[in-house]
Amino acid sequence: MHETINESIVSGLLEIFKALKTKNINMTLFCRKIPEFNENYKLSSRLFAIFKFIIEELPNDQKDIVELKEILKTCIIENELGTIAFCTPEYEPFTKVGGISVMVGDLCKEMARHNRKVVAICPYWDRILKGTKYYIDYLYDKDYNPNFYTKFKFLGNFKIHCGYLSYDFGVHYGRCDNVDVFFLHNSELYPSPYPPSDNYYCIRQICFLAKVAF
């Protein structure tokens, strides 16, 4: 057995799980409610590293081990980080006005590289620099390798209400560098990046982007 995962650890886990099972206690909830693991990231990371090692390395030569592995798999799945969503006014390389597009784009791609499910949600501005329209298709056709980028497709229109206001949005979806990218189109609300406007208009833009996204 691996030097860091000795028989006493495995037997100890088995005894704990058997005791919990007899009392019909959910192991996933049990892990979440232990204060030491909630407050200490290193400790909880080590616990789940042990879980993964047991699942991947220990032989299935005992019924208890097989049962333990199934319990640990459930614990890992139910404690995994969910989808990470970024709502952003710019997303590289499609709408690249300031530094936020590069920062959000790189962050999304790096998280996706670490096997996280990442979603980017961005206004599909009616026009960008130099008045360019329909830029998501233009950029795809001009520059991108289809092995890494899927052509955007129109998913449909839907109406969103916020207070006494409502707007229709067109939704366009594509996948870039393993990131699911959604562009939301409404030419009245999102005519161009950072258009001259008053505070009320900016708040409307932010509120509807947040409501559409969530």
DOROVEX-891834 format. One record per residue (C-alpha): residue number from 1; x, y, z. Coordinates in nm, 4 decimals. Example, Ala and Ser with C-alpha at 12.3 -4.5 7.8 and 13.67 -1.06 7.14 Angstrom:
<rec><tormi>1</tormi><east>1.2300</east><north>-0.4500</north><up>0.7800</up></rec>
<rec><tormi>2</tormi><east>1.3670</east><north>-0.1060</north><up>0.7140</up></rec>
# end
This chain:
<rec><tormi>1</tormi><east>0.0000</east><north>0.0000</north><up>0.0000</up></rec>
<rec><tormi>2</tormi><east>0.1205</east><north>0.3545</north><up>-0.0732</up></rec>
<rec><tormi>3</tormi><east>0.3377</east><north>0.5040</north><up>0.1999</up></rec>
<rec><tormi>4</tormi><east>0.1038</east><north>0.8016</north><up>0.2555</up></rec>
<rec><tormi>5</tormi><east>-0.2112</east><north>0.5883</north><up>0.2487</up></rec>
<rec><tormi>6</tormi><east>-0.1508</east><north>0.3112</north><up>0.4976</up></rec>
<rec><tormi>7</tormi><east>-0.3895</east><north>0.0390</north><up>0.6054</up></rec>
<rec><tormi>8</tormi><east>-0.4906</east><north>0.2246</north><up>0.9204</up></rec>
<rec><tormi>9</tormi><east>-0.6271</east><north>0.5177</north><up>0.7142</up></rec>
<rec><tormi>10</tormi><east>-0.8315</east><north>0.2887</north><up>0.4928</up></rec>
<rec><tormi>11</tormi><east>-0.9610</east><north>0.0811</north><up>0.7836</up></rec>
<rec><tormi>12</tormi><east>-1.0412</east><north>0.4006</north><up>0.9754</up></rec>
<rec><tormi>13</tormi><east>-1.2418</east><north>0.5390</north><up>0.6841</up></rec>
<rec><tormi>14</tormi><east>-1.4250</east><north>0.2088</north><up>0.6487</up></rec>
<rec><tormi>15</tormi><east>-1.5235</east><north>0.2123</north><up>1.0151</up></rec>
<rec><tormi>16</tormi><east>-1.6434</east><north>0.5735</north><up>0.9925</up></rec>
<rec><tormi>17</tormi><east>-1.8502</east><north>0.5061</north><up>0.6814</up></rec>
<rec><tormi>18</tormi><east>-2.0021</east><north>0.1905</north><up>0.8281</up></rec>
<rec><tormi>19</tormi><east>-2.1021</east><north>0.3822</north><up>1.1418</up></rec>
<rec><tormi>20</tormi><east>-2.2548</east><north>0.6620</north><up>0.9345</up></rec>
<rec><tormi>21</tormi><east>-2.4364</east><north>0.4147</north><up>0.7142</up></rec>
<rec><tormi>22</tormi><east>-2.6011</east><north>0.2413</north><up>1.0093</up></rec>
<rec><tormi>23</tormi><east>-2.7356</east><north>0.5815</north><up>1.1211</up></rec>
<rec><tormi>24</tormi><east>-2.8427</east><north>0.6817</north><up>0.7683</up></rec>
<rec><tormi>25</tormi><east>-2.6105</east><north>0.9833</north><up>0.7667</up></rec>
<rec><tormi>26</tormi><east>-2.5173</east><north>1.1246</north><up>0.4261</up></rec>
<rec><tormi>27</tormi><east>-2.1381</east><north>1.1124</north><up>0.3911</up></rec>
<rec><tormi>28</tormi><east>-2.1245</east><north>1.4175</north><up>0.1620</up></rec>
<rec><tormi>29</tormi><east>-2.3149</east><north>1.6329</north><up>0.4107</up></rec>
<rec><tormi>30</tormi><east>-2.1015</east><north>1.4919</north><up>0.6901</up></rec>
<rec><tormi>31</tormi><east>-1.7825</east><north>1.6120</north><up>0.5147</up></rec>
<rec><tormi>32</tormi><east>-1.9302</east><north>1.9563</north><up>0.4557</up></rec>
<rec><tormi>33</tormi><east>-2.0334</east><north>2.0044</north><up>0.8176</up></rec>
<rec><tormi>34</tormi><east>-1.6957</east><north>1.9309</north><up>0.9773</up></rec>
<rec><tormi>35</tormi><east>-1.5685</east><north>2.2782</north><up>1.0795</up></rec>
<rec><tormi>36</tormi><east>-1.2013</east><north>2.1846</north><up>1.0428</up></rec>
<rec><tormi>37</tormi><east>-1.2501</east><north>2.0966</north><up>0.6758</up></rec>
<rec><tormi>38</tormi><east>-1.4662</east><north>2.3995</north><up>0.5990</up></rec>
<rec><tormi>39</tormi><east>-1.2149</east><north>2.6392</north><up>0.7525</up></rec>
<rec><tormi>40</tormi><east>-0.8885</east><north>2.4783</north><up>0.6443</up></rec>
<rec><tormi>41</tormi><east>-0.8458</east><north>2.4570</north><up>0.2671</up></rec>
<rec><tormi>42</tormi><east>-0.5205</east><north>2.2573</north><up>0.2883</up></rec>
<rec><tormi>43</tormi><east>-0.6778</east><north>2.0006</north><up>0.5183</up></rec>
<rec><tormi>44</tormi><east>-0.9867</east><north>1.9525</north><up>0.2993</up></rec>
<rec><tormi>45</tormi><east>-0.7665</east><north>1.9313</north><up>-0.0134</up></rec>
<rec><tormi>46</tormi><east>-0.5589</east><north>1.6583</north><up>0.1494</up></rec>
<rec><tormi>47</tormi><east>-0.8729</east><north>1.4690</north><up>0.2478</up></rec>
<rec><tormi>48</tormi><east>-1.0007</east><north>1.4643</north><up>-0.1101</up></rec>
<rec><tormi>49</tormi><east>-0.6554</east><north>1.3771</north><up>-0.2403</up></rec>
<rec><tormi>50</tormi><east>-0.6689</east><north>1.0696</north><up>-0.0161</up></rec>
<rec><tormi>51</tormi><east>-1.0170</east><north>0.9904</north><up>-0.1495</up></rec>
<rec><tormi>52</tormi><east>-0.8914</east><north>1.0080</north><up>-0.5100</up></rec>
<rec><tormi>53</tormi><east>-0.5884</east><north>0.7922</north><up>-0.4361</up></rec>
<rec><tormi>54</tormi><east>-0.8059</east><north>0.5230</north><up>-0.2783</up></rec>
<rec><tormi>55</tormi><east>-1.0382</east><north>0.5264</north><up>-0.5807</up></rec>
<rec><tormi>56</tormi><east>-0.7581</east><north>0.5099</north><up>-0.8365</up></rec>
<rec><tormi>57</tormi><east>-0.4929</east><north>0.2945</north><up>-0.6697</up></rec>
<rec><tormi>58</tormi><east>-0.6414</east><north>0.0447</north><up>-0.4258</up></rec>
<rec><tormi>59</tormi><east>-0.7356</east><north>-0.2925</north><up>-0.5765</up></rec>
<rec><tormi>60</tormi><east>-1.0966</east><north>-0.4042</north><up>-0.5756</up></rec>
<rec><tormi>61</tormi><east>-1.0153</east><north>-0.7206</north><up>-0.3856</up></rec>
<rec><tormi>62</tormi><east>-1.2543</east><north>-0.6664</north><up>-0.0966</up></rec>
<rec><tormi>63</tormi><east>-1.6231</east><north>-0.5915</north><up>-0.0914</up></rec>
<rec><tormi>64</tormi><east>-1.5670</east><north>-0.3183</north><up>0.1685</up></rec>
<rec><tormi>65</tormi><east>-1.3094</east><north>-0.1466</north><up>-0.0538</up></rec>
<rec><tormi>66</tormi><east>-1.5473</east><north>-0.1473</north><up>-0.3517</up></rec>
<rec><tormi>67</tormi><east>-1.8249</east><north>-0.0018</north><up>-0.1371</up></rec>
<rec><tormi>68</tormi><east>-1.5854</east><north>0.2569</north><up>0.0070</up></rec>
<rec><tormi>69</tormi><east>-1.4791</east><north>0.3651</north><up>-0.3429</up></rec>
<rec><tormi>70</tormi><east>-1.8397</east><north>0.4237</north><up>-0.4473</up></rec>
<rec><tormi>71</tormi><east>-1.9025</east><north>0.6387</north><up>-0.1397</up></rec>
<rec><tormi>72</tormi><east>-1.5843</east><north>0.8393</north><up>-0.2047</up></rec>
<rec><tormi>73</tormi><east>-1.6751</east><north>0.8939</north><up>-0.5711</up></rec>
<rec><tormi>74</tormi><east>-2.0096</east><north>1.0376</north><up>-0.4632</up></rec>
<rec><tormi>75</tormi><east>-1.8375</east><north>1.2654</north><up>-0.2095</up></rec>
<rec><tormi>76</tormi><east>-1.5983</east><north>1.3990</north><up>-0.4732</up></rec>
<rec><tormi>77</tormi><east>-1.8678</east><north>1.4581</north><up>-0.7363</up></rec>
<rec><tormi>78</tormi><east>-2.1038</east><north>1.6331</north><up>-0.4960</up></rec>
<rec><tormi>79</tormi><east>-1.8266</east><north>1.8577</north><up>-0.3609</up></rec>
<rec><tormi>80</tormi><east>-1.6812</east><north>1.9580</north><up>-0.6961</up></rec>
<rec><tormi>81</tormi><east>-1.6787</east><north>2.3215</north><up>-0.7937</up></rec>
<rec><tormi>82</tormi><east>-1.9739</east><north>2.3946</north><up>-1.0212</up></rec>
<rec><tormi>83</tormi><east>-1.9839</east><north>2.5967</north><up>-1.3426</up></rec>
<rec><tormi>84</tormi><east>-1.7884</east><north>2.9230</north><up>-1.3271</up></rec>
<rec><tormi>85</tormi><east>-1.9652</east><north>3.2053</north><up>-1.5130</up></rec>
<rec><tormi>86</tormi><east>-1.8117</east><north>3.5370</north><up>-1.6147</up></rec>
<rec><tormi>87</tormi><east>-2.0345</east><north>3.8295</north><up>-1.7128</up></rec>
<rec><tormi>88</tormi><east>-1.8155</east><north>4.0744</north><up>-1.8977</up></rec>
<rec><tormi>89</tormi><east>-1.8595</east><north>4.3756</north><up>-2.1280</up></rec>
<rec><tormi>90</tormi><east>-1.5668</east><north>4.2524</north><up>-2.3400</up></rec>
<rec><tormi>91</tormi><east>-1.4303</east><north>3.9115</north><up>-2.4290</up></rec>
<rec><tormi>92</tormi><east>-1.1071</east><north>3.8580</north><up>-2.6157</up></rec>
<rec><tormi>93</tormi><east>-1.0672</east><north>3.8317</north><up>-2.9107</up></rec>
<rec><tormi>94</tormi><east>-1.4173</east><north>3.9331</north><up>-3.0174</up></rec>
<rec><tormi>95</tormi><east>-1.4681</east><north>4.2606</north><up>-2.8336</up></rec>
<rec><tormi>96</tormi><east>-1.1288</east><north>4.3951</north><up>-2.7424</up></rec>
<rec><tormi>97</tormi><east>-1.1564</east><north>4.7547</north><up>-2.6239</up></rec>
<rec><tormi>98</tormi><east>-0.9615</east><north>4.7628</north><up>-2.2978</up></rec>
<rec><tormi>99</tormi><east>-0.7621</east><north>4.5391</north><up>-2.0681</up></rec>
<rec><tormi>100</tormi><east>-1.0637</east><north>4.3616</north><up>-1.9196</up></rec>
<rec><tormi>101</tormi><east>-1.1128</east><north>4.1561</north><up>-2.2371</up></rec>
<rec><tormi>102</tormi><east>-0.7610</east><north>4.0110</north><up>-2.2119</up></rec>
<rec><tormi>103</tormi><east>-0.7863</east><north>3.9526</north><up>-1.8368</up></rec>
<rec><tormi>104</tormi><east>-1.1228</east><north>3.7737</north><up>-1.8535</up></rec>
<rec><tormi>105</tormi><east>-1.0315</east><north>3.5821</north><up>-2.1680</up></rec>
<rec><tormi>106</tormi><east>-0.7044</east><north>3.4511</north><up>-2.0233</up></rec>
<rec><tormi>107</tormi><east>-0.8687</east><north>3.3654</north><up>-1.6915</up></rec>
<rec><tormi>108</tormi><east>-1.1473</east><north>3.1692</north><up>-1.8623</up></rec>
<rec><tormi>109</tormi><east>-0.9056</east><north>2.9765</north><up>-2.0809</up></rec>
<rec><tormi>110</tormi><east>-0.6728</east><north>2.8937</north><up>-1.7919</up></rec>
<rec><tormi>111</tormi><east>-0.9590</east><north>2.7663</north><up>-1.5740</up></rec>
<rec><tormi>112</tormi><east>-1.0883</east><north>2.5562</north><up>-1.8632</up></rec>
<rec><tormi>113</tormi><east>-0.7369</east><north>2.4158</north><up>-1.9066</up></rec>
<rec><tormi>114</tormi><east>-0.7648</east><north>2.2899</north><up>-1.5477</up></rec>
<rec><tormi>115</tormi><east>-1.0827</east><north>2.0994</north><up>-1.6377</up></rec>
<rec><tormi>116</tormi><east>-1.3276</east><north>2.3520</north><up>-1.4943</up></rec>
<rec><tormi>117</tormi><east>-1.6555</east><north>2.4141</north><up>-1.6733</up></rec>
<rec><tormi>118</tormi><east>-1.6402</east><north>2.7816</north><up>-1.7680</up></rec>
<rec><tormi>119</tormi><east>-1.9036</east><north>3.0051</north><up>-1.9273</up></rec>
<rec><tormi>120</tormi><east>-1.8466</east><north>3.3580</north><up>-2.0600</up></rec>
<rec><tormi>121</tormi><east>-2.1475</east><north>3.5866</north><up>-2.1130</up></rec>
<rec><tormi>122</tormi><east>-2.1009</east><north>3.9074</north><up>-2.3070</up></rec>
<rec><tormi>123</tormi><east>-2.3151</east><north>4.1639</north><up>-2.4896</up></rec>
<rec><tormi>124</tormi><east>-2.3129</east><north>4.1191</north><up>-2.8646</up></rec>
<rec><tormi>125</tormi><east>-2.2561</east><north>4.4848</north><up>-2.9378</up></rec>
<rec><tormi>126</tormi><east>-2.4372</east><north>4.6076</north><up>-3.2464</up></rec>
<rec><tormi>127</tormi><east>-2.1082</east><north>4.7447</north><up>-3.3724</up></rec>
<rec><tormi>128</tormi><east>-1.7523</east><north>4.7576</north><up>-3.2400</up></rec>
<rec><tormi>129</tormi><east>-1.4471</east><north>4.9597</north><up>-3.3375</up></rec>
<rec><tormi>130</tormi><east>-1.4593</east><north>5.1083</north><up>-3.6872</up></rec>
<rec><tormi>131</tormi><east>-1.8304</east><north>5.0257</north><up>-3.6984</up></rec>
<rec><tormi>132</tormi><east>-1.7768</east><north>4.6528</north><up>-3.7599</up></rec>
<rec><tormi>133</tormi><east>-2.0986</east><north>4.4474</north><up>-3.7333</up></rec>
<rec><tormi>134</tormi><east>-2.1489</east><north>4.0691</north><up>-3.7117</up></rec>
<rec><tormi>135</tormi><east>-1.7913</east><north>4.0418</north><up>-3.5869</up></rec>
<rec><tormi>136</tormi><east>-1.8181</east><north>3.6971</north><up>-3.4266</up></rec>
<rec><tormi>137</tormi><east>-1.8688</east><north>3.5359</north><up>-3.7682</up></rec>
<rec><tormi>138</tormi><east>-1.6128</east><north>3.7615</north><up>-3.9345</up></rec>
<rec><tormi>139</tormi><east>-1.3392</east><north>3.6737</north><up>-3.6860</up></rec>
<rec><tormi>140</tormi><east>-1.4152</east><north>3.3029</north><up>-3.7043</up></rec>
<rec><tormi>141</tormi><east>-1.4012</east><north>3.2948</north><up>-4.0847</up></rec>
<rec><tormi>142</tormi><east>-1.0877</east><north>3.5083</north><up>-4.0965</up></rec>
<rec><tormi>143</tormi><east>-0.8590</east><north>3.3754</north><up>-3.8256</up></rec>
<rec><tormi>144</tormi><east>-0.9648</east><north>3.0717</north><up>-3.6319</up></rec>
<rec><tormi>145</tormi><east>-0.8793</east><north>2.7068</north><up>-3.6401</up></rec>
<rec><tormi>146</tormi><east>-1.2043</east><north>2.5044</north><up>-3.6161</up></rec>
<rec><tormi>147</tormi><east>-1.0216</east><north>2.2550</north><up>-3.3937</up></rec>
<rec><tormi>148</tormi><east>-1.0315</east><north>2.5175</north><up>-3.1190</up></rec>
<rec><tormi>149</tormi><east>-1.3286</east><north>2.7365</north><up>-3.2137</up></rec>
<rec><tormi>150</tormi><east>-1.6790</east><north>2.6401</north><up>-3.3122</up></rec>
<rec><tormi>151</tormi><east>-1.8786</east><north>2.8657</north><up>-3.5395</up></rec>
<rec><tormi>152</tormi><east>-2.1341</east><north>3.0653</north><up>-3.3442</up></rec>
<rec><tormi>153</tormi><east>-2.4953</east><north>2.9720</north><up>-3.3908</up></rec>
<rec><tormi>154</tormi><east>-2.8115</east><north>3.1641</north><up>-3.3170</up></rec>
<rec><tormi>155</tormi><east>-3.0153</east><north>2.9925</north><up>-3.0434</up></rec>
<rec><tormi>156</tormi><east>-3.3231</east><north>3.2145</north><up>-3.0513</up></rec>
<rec><tormi>157</tormi><east>-3.4863</east><north>3.5223</north><up>-2.8994</up></rec>
<rec><tormi>158</tormi><east>-3.6338</east><north>3.5662</north><up>-2.5560</up></rec>
<rec><tormi>159</tormi><east>-3.7786</east><north>3.8515</north><up>-2.3521</up></rec>
<rec><tormi>160</tormi><east>-3.6388</east><north>3.9586</north><up>-2.0161</up></rec>
<rec><tormi>161</tormi><east>-3.8278</east><north>4.1736</north><up>-1.7650</up></rec>
<rec><tormi>162</tormi><east>-3.6623</east><north>4.3895</north><up>-1.5038</up></rec>
<rec><tormi>163</tormi><east>-3.8929</east><north>4.6160</north><up>-1.3047</up></rec>
<rec><tormi>164</tormi><east>-4.1271</east><north>4.7901</north><up>-1.5474</up></rec>
<rec><tormi>165</tormi><east>-3.8854</east><north>4.7493</north><up>-1.8413</up></rec>
<rec><tormi>166</tormi><east>-3.8476</east><north>4.4580</north><up>-2.0815</up></rec>
<rec><tormi>167</tormi><east>-3.6160</east><north>4.3838</north><up>-2.3721</up></rec>
<rec><tormi>168</tormi><east>-3.5869</east><north>4.1111</north><up>-2.6350</up></rec>
<rec><tormi>169</tormi><east>-3.2471</east><north>3.9429</north><up>-2.6582</up></rec>
<rec><tormi>170</tormi><east>-3.0984</east><north>3.7312</north><up>-2.9336</up></rec>
<rec><tormi>171</tormi><east>-2.8676</east><north>3.4593</north><up>-2.8013</up></rec>
<rec><tormi>172</tormi><east>-2.5621</east><north>3.3388</north><up>-2.9948</up></rec>
<rec><tormi>173</tormi><east>-2.3528</east><north>3.0475</north><up>-2.8725</up></rec>
<rec><tormi>174</tormi><east>-2.0070</east><north>2.9206</north><up>-2.9587</up></rec>
<rec><tormi>175</tormi><east>-1.7222</east><north>2.7333</north><up>-2.7927</up></rec>
<rec><tormi>176</tormi><east>-1.3708</east><north>2.8800</north><up>-2.7819</up></rec>
<rec><tormi>177</tormi><east>-1.0714</east><north>2.7193</north><up>-2.6107</up></rec>
<rec><tormi>178</tormi><east>-1.3072</east><north>2.4887</north><up>-2.4184</up></rec>
<rec><tormi>179</tormi><east>-1.5047</east><north>2.7869</north><up>-2.2881</up></rec>
<rec><tormi>180</tormi><east>-1.8789</east><north>2.8122</north><up>-2.3590</up></rec>
<rec><tormi>181</tormi><east>-1.9351</east><north>3.1663</north><up>-2.4883</up></rec>
<rec><tormi>182</tormi><east>-2.2777</east><north>3.3305</north><up>-2.5055</up></rec>
<rec><tormi>183</tormi><east>-2.3344</east><north>3.6623</north><up>-2.6824</up></rec>
<rec><tormi>184</tormi><east>-2.6539</east><north>3.8533</north><up>-2.6020</up></rec>
<rec><tormi>185</tormi><east>-2.7790</east><north>4.0892</north><up>-2.8712</up></rec>
<rec><tormi>186</tormi><east>-3.0027</east><north>4.3921</north><up>-2.8267</up></rec>
<rec><tormi>187</tormi><east>-2.9076</east><north>4.6908</north><up>-3.0408</up></rec>
<rec><tormi>188</tormi><east>-3.0957</east><north>4.9411</north><up>-2.8247</up></rec>
<rec><tormi>189</tormi><east>-2.9412</east><north>4.8374</north><up>-2.4959</up></rec>
<rec><tormi>190</tormi><east>-2.5966</east><north>4.7414</north><up>-2.6294</up></rec>
<rec><tormi>191</tormi><east>-2.5248</east><north>4.9563</north><up>-2.9372</up></rec>
<rec><tormi>192</tormi><east>-2.1446</east><north>4.9720</north><up>-2.8934</up></rec>
<rec><tormi>193</tormi><east>-1.8905</east><north>4.9204</north><up>-2.6137</up></rec>
<rec><tormi>194</tormi><east>-1.9082</east><north>5.1978</north><up>-2.3561</up></rec>
<rec><tormi>195</tormi><east>-2.1354</east><north>5.4370</north><up>-2.5497</up></rec>
<rec><tormi>196</tormi><east>-2.1776</east><north>5.7945</north><up>-2.4208</up></rec>
<rec><tormi>197</tormi><east>-2.4668</east><north>5.7695</north><up>-2.1769</up></rec>
<rec><tormi>198</tormi><east>-2.5995</east><north>5.8693</north><up>-1.8380</up></rec>
<rec><tormi>199</tormi><east>-2.5846</east><north>5.6664</north><up>-1.5168</up></rec>
<rec><tormi>200</tormi><east>-2.9421</east><north>5.5406</north><up>-1.5554</up></rec>
<rec><tormi>201</tormi><east>-2.8634</east><north>5.3880</north><up>-1.8943</up></rec>
<rec><tormi>202</tormi><east>-2.5450</east><north>5.2205</north><up>-1.7598</up></rec>
<rec><tormi>203</tormi><east>-2.7394</east><north>5.0703</north><up>-1.4699</up></rec>
<rec><tormi>204</tormi><east>-2.9962</east><north>4.9324</north><up>-1.7146</up></rec>
<rec><tormi>205</tormi><east>-2.7163</east><north>4.7685</north><up>-1.9157</up></rec>
<rec><tormi>206</tormi><east>-2.5676</east><north>4.6079</north><up>-1.6058</up></rec>
<rec><tormi>207</tormi><east>-2.8999</east><north>4.4935</north><up>-1.4583</up></rec>
<rec><tormi>208</tormi><east>-3.0223</east><north>4.3287</north><up>-1.7771</up></rec>
<rec><tormi>209</tormi><east>-2.6884</east><north>4.1572</north><up>-1.8438</up></rec>
<rec><tormi>210</tormi><east>-2.6979</east><north>4.0156</north><up>-1.4894</up></rec>
<rec><tormi>211</tormi><east>-3.0606</east><north>3.9074</north><up>-1.5202</up></rec>
<rec><tormi>212</tormi><east>-3.0110</east><north>3.7438</north><up>-1.8600</up></rec>
<rec><tormi>213</tormi><east>-2.7061</east><north>3.5596</north><up>-1.7315</up></rec>
<rec><tormi>214</tormi><east>-2.8607</east><north>3.4250</north><up>-1.4128</up></rec>
# end
